[in-house]
Every structure is written in structure tokens, then in C-alpha cells.
Amino acid sequence: MGDVLSQAEIDALLSALSDGQVDAEEIKTTKVQKKIRVYDFKRPNKFSKDQIHSLQNIHENYCRALTTYLSGHLHSVIETKVLSIEQITYDEFIRSLPNPTILGIFAFNPLEGTVLMEMSPGLAFIIIDLLLGGVGNAAEKNRDLTEIESTIIEHRLSQMIEMLEESWEEVAQLKPQFMTLETNPSFTQIVAPNEMVVLITIEVKVGEALGMVNFCLPYLVLEPILDKLSTFFLFSTQAKVRSPEQVRAIRKKIEWAKIDMTALLGQTEILVRDLIELAPGDVIPLQQGVENPLSIYVGNFKKFRGVPGLNGEHLAVQVTEILEEGGDQDG
């Protein structure tokens, strides 16, 4: 409806034409020019919109796994998100990188060729500082990694690259394999400079500091599975039904999680004066009868009841009652 003129606009246009203020041929030329779209044959877009959306979904899943991994290893608040996905030439990507930077070169088996993962130096130094007991300070200026720092970052890059397997598993069975760490972008010519690549930029927020992780995926490497990327997009928005095998796999991972279990022997209240005057041999009566079962907590929630006892030489508690569903409150 934006192209429909009002009566006042039509009258004004006719008046301008009659007065010679506007040339009719000029209007025609302008209208034709609006239909022309600039296209650079030197850098054609080889990835379709469906494939770009699929890559978006894949790396959003990767961000969730990356957040969990970094939070657990750095013991810090981590936020990650896909910042952008764009198609550029490999030369443009290399020219945009600082020197030195952190480049992880890895294979996407069984696909041929190599892929790049670039971590901004600022983020790398923050990770190193946290792992070595610091508060997460970045380096004052960009510099090469020391031998110890290189070993630390190489190990983290290798694990972050291996995590791609789970994110890509619904598209193809790929086995990411870390190959080497490079710091000079000029030494990483994995494809010809004019070859098209898709660049996925992930923003990583560590506390108040920001860093970037870039994945450079050459078209030549992904070409054998591009049709699967399109298909994945078509079905990615549908409701996912997990198979029994997936449920068992998730349950198995959860079963290995550790959580504190506590048996509450009883509780009481005493005056501070009495607490100060306590001596060996004094007895503190608890608000818990000997004949009453103890409350057993899993984390902060009461889940069982039981009776105390011994298991060999160790203190133990025997579960006598499992609380019904809904008994997940304190007390």
C-alpha cells in the first residue's frame, strides 16, 4: 500500500509535470533503476536462506553446550549467543583477523578439507587468567602466547571443537578432530583466497567482559551435506519426539551427576549463654524422638525417611519410607 498515491499527491505530481519541474523520462528511468539489484560475480552467495537458517539452529544448540562447558570449567557466569552468520570470501575473513590471534585448525571427518575456529585473543587471555586462579583479566595488549598458555588454550580449543559433533548429529555424523593451533592468520591458507566461506560469529560474555568465537566453514567442505542442511531446516521447527534410546542416554548422563544427601538427626534451640558454658559430657536434647524416623534430604528437598545405624564401622541410615510425589519441599 506504500506505492498508492493519495489524491493530493497525484494532483501535486500532475502540477509538477505540467510546470516542467519533473521530467517524465526521468521518472521512468528511476523506476527501472529500482528494479536493478547489484550482484558481485566475484563473491556469489552459495548458501541458500534455508541452509543459513539451519546453520543458525545448529550453532544455537552449540551455544547452549558451550555455555555449560565454560561455566563448569571457569566457575564463572557465562553467556553465549550467535551474533551473526554471513557469507564472505576467505581472503576477507583472514584480513579481518588480528595478528597474533588464536586459530584452531580442525578436520570435519569424513568431509574433505579443513575448517577454522578463531578465538579472539581477549577471550583467550580471560580464560587463561581464570584457569590459573585469577579474576578474569584480559591482557593489556595483544601478544603471542607463552608455551604454558598455548598448551592451556590448545586443550580448551580441542574440547570446544569436539562439542560440535553433538550439535551437528541431526544433520550428519561428523567427527570434528583438532589438528593444530596457529597464531598467524597469514599461515592458514585452508582454501583459495577467493573461495566463499560462511562465517558464524558467537559472542561470549564472561562476567562483564566480551569475546568472540568465529567458525569459518568453507563452501567446498560443506558442499557434500548442503542438501541435508536444507532438509534439516524444513524439519527443525517441527516438534521433536525423542526415541527411547535418547531418553536412556539422557538418563544415563544425569545418573552420574553428584548431589549431597543429608540425614537430619534433629534440631533444637539453646541460649547463647548455655552454648558458651557447654563442656565435654553435657547433653543437648533434640526435638526428635528416638522412635521417630529421620528426615533424609536430597540437596535441599526432603525425599525419604529412615532410621540411623551402622554399616560395618561407618555411620549409616536405612531408608524406610519414600515420600510420595509432591514431597519436595523443605521441612
BELGIZI-V25056 format. One record per pair of residues at least 6 apart in sequence whose C-alpha atoms are under 6 Angstrom apart, sorted by the first residue. I is the first residue (numbers start at 0). J is the second residue. Records with the same first field share a line. If there is no record, write none. Layout:
# BELGIZI-V25056
I->J / J
This chain:
# BELGIZI-V25056
15->21
49->229 / 232
50->228 / 229
53->228 / 232
57->166
60->166
61->166
62->79 / 80
66->77
70->77
76->206
77->204 / 205
78->203 / 204
79->202 / 203
80->201 / 202
81->201
82->200 / 201 / 202
83->200
84->198 / 199
85->197 / 198
86->196 / 197
87->195 / 196
88->193 / 194 / 195 / 196
89->192 / 194 / 196
90->192
93->184
98->183
99->182 / 183
100->120 / 182
101->117 / 118 / 182
102->116 / 117 / 180 / 181 / 182
103->115 / 116 / 180
104->114 / 115 / 178 / 179
105->113 / 114 / 176 / 177 / 178
106->113 / 175 / 176
107->174 / 175
108->173 / 174
111->220
112->220
114->216
115->214 / 215
116->213 / 214
117->212 / 213
118->212
119->211
121->137
122->210
124->137
125->135 / 136 / 137
128->135
129->135
157->177
161->175
164->173 / 174
195->218
196->216 / 217 / 218
197->215 / 216
198->214 / 215
199->213 / 214
200->212 / 213
201->211 / 212
202->211
203->209 / 210 / 211
259->298
260->296 / 297
261->295 / 296
262->294 / 295
263->294
265->285 / 286 / 287
266->285 / 286
267->285 / 286
292->304 / 305 / 306
293->304 / 305 / 306
294->304
295->301 / 303 / 304
296->302
300->327 / 328 / 329
301->327 / 329
302->322
303->320 / 321 / 322
304->318 / 319 / 320
305->317 / 318 / 319
306->316 / 317
307->315 / 316
308->315 / 316
309->315
